[in-house]
Amino acid sequence: MKILTSTGKEDLAIVYIAETAGGNLIEFVESLQNPKPRTEKWILTVSTLYGCPVDCTICDAGPYYLGRISKEGIFWQINYMITKRYPDAVVPVKQLKIHFTRMGEPAFNMNVLEVIEEFDLYFDAPGFMPSVSSIVPNGSDKFFDELLRIKNAKFNKGNFQLQFSVHTTDEKKRDELIPVKKWSFEKMSEYGERFHERGDRKITLSFAPSNEYPVEPGNLIDIFDPKHFLIKLTPLNTTNSTIKNRLSSVINPLDRDRFQHLEVEFSELGYEVIVSIGEYEENKIGSTCGQNIVTQFRNSEEITENL
């Protein structure tokens, strides 16, 4: 692979675009969680697929899909970001969180599991914490059974983050938002209760709520036990897809009153609630979830060629 371009800010986030020998493009991201310094927390987000076959209505990675990224291709992304700053592959970072979620649903690629399990063969990073965010598609049982084995063997005691992308409490509306067959809420809950053991991080139920898709906290309490699950509320990022599908975010960082009722309702049901609002600059950079810099890069290349 070779780096084609990058965009961003050293003190916030940088998105990299790389090209494979076969001409496929991928993107990956390094970011900070201000005000924490890099030595405290450093976040790497890597692609697992060339595009994505799901084509969610909020995500720009879905218009094309060209296959799975190899284990070597995933490691290449990680290695590029780590050795750029730590050439000896010794990473003195208290929490090195690696999200396998940039482009592509990770459960479609078993290579993700090999990378997680073999990471410490190549890097000396005591703070390594894998993070897998998934829509939990049908047919992914083998992936999640193996993920459970790896977590129990190497990443218990709070060193693994599992997140289910939910976005709406209405399963029929969720099928519109995420147009592939998926595990039911009941199956997600059953797996989560097996996955979460004492000392582990709770499984995150992630919502980027829009005004067009309902979020009714009371619909979840009989399915997802607050002992095993927590709630994360994030803004719906402005992407080409959300604009095309006329979706608007419930969460507005400048108007907390508009979404505070969700935080309160989930909390009153016993859930731990995380409200995760990034910096406005991240949207401009394109480092946030759902955005696809590759598409913008392709468009700019086409414009240049036509000049």
C-alpha positions as CSV (number, residue, x, y, z in Angstrom):
1,M,0.0,0.0,0.0
2,K,1.0,3.6,-0.4
3,I,-0.4,6.8,1.2
4,L,-2.0,9.1,-1.3
5,T,-3.1,12.0,0.9
6,S,-4.1,13.0,4.4
7,T,-6.2,15.8,5.9
8,G,-6.7,17.0,9.5
9,K,-4.9,18.6,12.5
10,E,-2.2,17.1,14.6
11,D,-3.9,18.2,17.8
12,L,-7.3,16.7,16.9
13,A,-7.6,14.1,14.1
14,I,-5.9,13.1,10.8
15,V,-7.6,11.0,8.1
16,Y,-5.3,9.1,5.8
17,I,-6.1,7.7,2.3
18,A,-4.1,4.8,1.0
19,E,-4.1,2.8,-2.2
20,T,-3.4,-0.9,-2.5
21,A,-1.3,-2.5,-5.3
22,G,-4.6,-3.5,-7.0
23,G,-5.9,0.1,-7.0
24,N,-8.4,-0.1,-4.1
25,L,-8.6,2.8,-1.8
26,I,-8.9,2.7,2.0
27,E,-9.0,5.3,4.7
28,F,-8.0,5.2,8.4
29,V,-7.8,7.8,11.2
30,E,-5.8,8.7,14.2
31,S,-7.4,11.1,16.8
32,L,-7.1,12.5,20.2
33,Q,-9.8,13.0,22.9
34,N,-9.2,16.5,24.0
35,P,-8.1,17.7,26.5
36,K,-6.3,14.3,27.1
37,P,-2.8,14.2,25.7
38,R,-1.7,11.4,23.3
39,T,0.2,9.7,26.1
40,E,-3.1,9.4,28.0
41,K,-5.4,8.3,25.2
42,W,-4.8,7.8,21.5
43,I,-7.5,6.5,19.1
44,L,-6.8,4.7,15.9
45,T,-9.7,3.8,13.6
46,V,-9.0,1.3,10.7
47,S,-11.0,0.1,7.7
48,T,-11.9,-3.6,7.5
49,L,-13.6,-3.7,4.1
50,Y,-13.1,-1.9,0.8
51,G,-16.3,0.2,1.1
52,C,-19.3,-1.6,2.7
53,P,-22.2,-3.8,1.3
54,V,-24.7,-2.6,3.9
55,D,-25.4,0.9,2.6
56,C,-26.9,2.4,5.8
57,T,-29.0,5.5,5.3
58,I,-26.7,7.5,7.5
59,C,-23.3,6.3,6.2
60,D,-21.2,7.3,3.2
61,A,-19.2,4.0,3.0
62,G,-22.0,2.1,1.4
63,P,-22.3,3.1,-2.2
64,Y,-19.6,0.6,-3.3
65,Y,-18.1,-2.6,-2.0
66,L,-15.0,-4.3,-3.3
67,G,-14.3,-7.0,-0.7
68,R,-12.5,-7.7,2.6
69,I,-9.2,-6.2,3.6
70,S,-6.6,-8.9,4.4
71,K,-5.0,-9.3,7.8
72,E,-1.8,-7.8,6.4
73,G,-3.8,-4.8,5.0
74,I,-5.4,-4.1,8.4
75,F,-2.0,-4.4,10.1
76,W,-0.5,-2.1,7.5
77,Q,-2.9,0.7,8.6
78,I,-2.1,0.2,12.3
79,N,1.6,0.0,11.7
80,Y,1.7,3.1,9.6
81,M,0.1,5.2,12.3
82,I,2.1,3.7,15.2
83,T,5.6,3.7,13.7
84,K,5.1,7.2,12.4
85,R,5.1,8.3,16.0
86,Y,6.8,5.4,17.7
87,P,9.3,3.9,15.2
88,D,10.4,1.1,17.6
89,A,6.7,0.0,17.9
90,V,6.8,0.6,21.6
91,V,3.7,2.6,22.4
92,P,3.9,4.3,25.9
93,V,0.2,5.3,25.8
94,K,-2.1,4.6,28.8
95,Q,-5.0,3.7,26.5
96,L,-4.4,2.9,22.9
97,K,-7.9,2.3,21.6
98,I,-8.2,0.8,18.1
99,H,-11.6,0.9,16.5
100,F,-12.2,-1.7,13.7
101,T,-15.0,0.5,12.3
102,R,-13.8,3.1,9.8
103,M,-15.1,1.6,6.5
104,G,-16.9,-1.7,6.6
105,E,-18.9,-3.8,9.0
106,P,-16.2,-5.7,10.9
107,A,-18.3,-8.9,11.4
108,F,-18.0,-9.5,7.7
109,N,-14.2,-10.0,8.0
110,M,-12.7,-12.8,10.2
111,N,-9.3,-11.2,9.6
112,V,-10.3,-8.6,12.2
113,L,-10.1,-11.3,14.9
114,E,-6.7,-12.5,13.8
115,V,-5.4,-8.9,14.0
116,I,-6.8,-8.4,17.5
117,E,-5.3,-11.7,18.7
118,E,-1.9,-11.3,17.1
119,F,-1.5,-7.6,17.9
120,D,1.0,-8.1,20.7
121,L,3.3,-10.1,18.5
122,Y,4.2,-6.9,16.6
123,F,3.7,-4.0,19.0
124,D,4.6,-3.4,22.6
125,A,1.5,-1.5,23.8
126,P,0.3,-2.4,27.3
127,G,-2.6,0.0,26.9
128,F,-4.0,-1.7,23.8
129,M,-7.8,-1.8,23.9
130,P,-9.7,-3.2,20.9
131,S,-13.1,-1.8,20.0
132,V,-15.6,-3.5,17.7
133,S,-18.7,-1.7,16.7
134,S,-21.3,-3.8,14.8
135,I,-24.8,-3.8,13.4
136,V,-24.6,-7.6,14.2
137,P,-25.6,-9.0,10.7
138,N,-27.2,-12.4,10.3
139,G,-24.6,-15.0,9.6
140,S,-22.0,-13.5,11.9
141,D,-22.4,-16.0,14.7
142,K,-19.0,-17.6,14.1
143,F,-17.3,-14.1,14.2
144,F,-18.9,-13.3,17.6
145,D,-18.3,-16.7,19.1
146,E,-14.6,-16.3,18.3
147,L,-14.6,-12.7,19.5
148,L,-16.0,-13.9,22.9
149,R,-13.2,-16.5,23.1
150,I,-10.5,-13.9,22.4
151,K,-12.0,-11.4,24.8
152,N,-12.1,-14.0,27.6
153,A,-8.5,-15.1,26.9
154,K,-6.8,-11.8,26.5
155,F,-9.0,-8.7,27.1
156,N,-11.1,-9.2,30.2
157,K,-11.0,-6.8,33.1
158,G,-12.3,-3.9,31.1
159,N,-9.8,-4.0,28.2
160,F,-12.3,-4.6,25.4
161,Q,-15.1,-2.4,24.1
162,L,-18.0,-3.9,22.2
163,Q,-20.6,-1.7,20.7
164,F,-23.9,-2.5,19.0
165,S,-25.1,0.2,16.5
166,V,-28.8,0.5,17.3
167,H,-29.9,4.1,16.4
168,T,-33.7,3.4,16.9
169,T,-35.7,1.3,19.3
170,D,-38.2,0.4,16.5
171,E,-36.8,-2.8,14.9
172,K,-38.9,-2.3,11.7
173,K,-37.6,1.2,11.3
174,R,-34.1,-0.1,12.1
175,D,-34.5,-2.3,9.0
176,E,-35.0,0.8,6.9
177,L,-32.0,2.5,8.4
178,I,-29.7,-0.6,8.2
179,P,-31.1,-2.5,5.1
180,V,-29.7,-6.0,5.7
181,K,-30.8,-8.9,7.9
182,K,-29.6,-8.6,11.4
183,W,-29.8,-10.2,14.8
184,S,-33.0,-9.4,16.7
185,F,-32.8,-7.3,19.9
186,E,-33.4,-10.4,21.8
187,K,-30.5,-12.3,20.2
188,M,-28.2,-9.3,20.7
189,S,-29.2,-9.2,24.4
190,E,-28.6,-12.9,24.9
191,Y,-25.1,-12.6,23.4
192,G,-24.3,-9.5,25.4
193,E,-25.2,-11.2,28.6
194,R,-22.8,-14.0,27.8
195,F,-20.1,-11.6,26.7
196,H,-20.2,-9.3,29.7
197,E,-18.6,-10.7,32.8
198,R,-17.7,-9.1,36.0
199,G,-14.9,-6.6,35.5
200,D,-15.7,-6.2,31.8
201,R,-16.8,-3.0,30.2
202,K,-20.6,-3.0,29.6
203,I,-21.7,-3.5,26.0
204,T,-22.6,-0.1,24.4
205,L,-25.9,0.4,22.7
206,S,-25.1,3.3,20.4
207,F,-27.7,5.8,19.2
208,A,-27.1,8.6,16.8
209,P,-30.8,9.6,17.0
210,S,-32.6,11.4,14.2
211,N,-35.9,13.0,14.2
212,E,-37.1,10.5,11.6
213,Y,-36.4,7.4,13.6
214,P,-38.0,6.9,17.1
215,V,-36.0,6.3,20.3
216,E,-38.3,5.2,23.1
217,P,-36.1,4.1,26.1
218,G,-39.0,2.2,27.7
219,N,-39.0,-0.2,24.7
220,L,-35.6,-1.5,25.6
221,I,-35.7,-2.1,29.4
222,D,-37.3,-5.5,29.2
223,I,-34.8,-6.7,26.6
224,F,-31.4,-5.1,27.5
225,D,-30.5,-5.4,31.2
226,P,-28.7,-2.2,32.5
227,K,-26.4,-4.6,34.4
228,H,-24.8,-5.6,31.1
229,F,-25.6,-2.7,28.7
230,L,-25.1,1.1,28.7
231,I,-26.3,3.8,26.4
232,K,-24.3,6.1,24.2
233,L,-25.9,9.1,22.6
234,T,-24.0,10.9,19.8
235,P,-25.0,13.5,17.2
236,L,-26.0,12.3,13.8
237,N,-23.1,13.4,11.6
238,T,-23.8,15.4,8.5
239,T,-22.9,13.0,5.6
240,N,-23.9,12.8,2.0
241,S,-26.2,10.0,2.9
242,T,-28.0,11.9,5.7
243,I,-28.5,14.9,3.4
244,K,-29.8,12.7,0.5
245,N,-32.2,10.9,2.9
246,R,-33.2,14.1,4.6
247,L,-32.3,13.0,8.1
248,S,-31.8,15.5,10.9
249,S,-30.1,15.0,14.2
250,V,-31.9,15.1,17.5
251,I,-28.7,15.9,19.3
252,N,-27.5,19.5,18.8
253,P,-24.5,20.4,20.9
254,L,-25.8,24.0,21.1
255,D,-29.3,23.0,22.3
256,R,-29.0,20.4,25.1
257,D,-32.7,20.8,25.9
258,R,-33.7,19.1,22.7
259,F,-32.2,15.8,23.7
260,Q,-31.8,15.9,27.4
261,H,-35.1,14.1,27.9
262,L,-33.5,11.0,26.3
263,E,-30.6,11.1,28.7
264,V,-33.0,11.5,31.6
265,E,-35.3,8.7,30.5
266,F,-32.6,6.2,30.0
267,S,-31.0,7.1,33.3
268,E,-34.3,6.8,35.2
269,L,-34.5,3.2,33.8
270,G,-31.2,2.4,35.4
271,Y,-28.9,2.7,32.4
272,E,-25.5,4.4,32.5
273,V,-25.6,7.1,29.8
274,I,-22.7,8.5,27.9
275,V,-23.3,11.6,25.8
276,S,-20.5,11.7,23.3
277,I,-20.3,15.0,21.4
278,G,-17.1,15.5,19.5
279,E,-15.6,18.8,18.3
280,Y,-17.2,20.7,15.4
281,E,-13.8,20.7,13.7
282,E,-13.9,16.9,13.4
283,N,-16.9,17.1,11.0
284,K,-15.0,19.6,8.9
285,I,-12.0,17.2,8.8
286,G,-14.3,14.2,8.1
287,S,-12.9,12.0,10.8
288,T,-16.2,11.1,12.4
289,C,-18.2,8.0,12.0
290,G,-20.1,7.6,8.7
291,Q,-18.1,10.0,6.7
292,N,-16.1,8.7,3.7
293,I,-13.2,10.9,2.6
294,V,-12.4,8.4,-0.2
295,T,-15.6,9.6,-2.1
296,Q,-14.6,13.2,-1.8
297,F,-11.0,12.3,-2.9
298,R,-12.3,10.4,-5.9
299,N,-14.6,13.4,-6.9
300,S,-11.7,15.8,-6.5
301,E,-9.5,13.6,-8.7
302,E,-12.2,13.5,-11.4
303,I,-12.6,17.3,-11.3
304,T,-8.8,17.7,-11.7
305,E,-8.7,15.3,-14.6
306,N,-11.4,17.2,-16.4
307,L,-9.7,20.6,-16.0
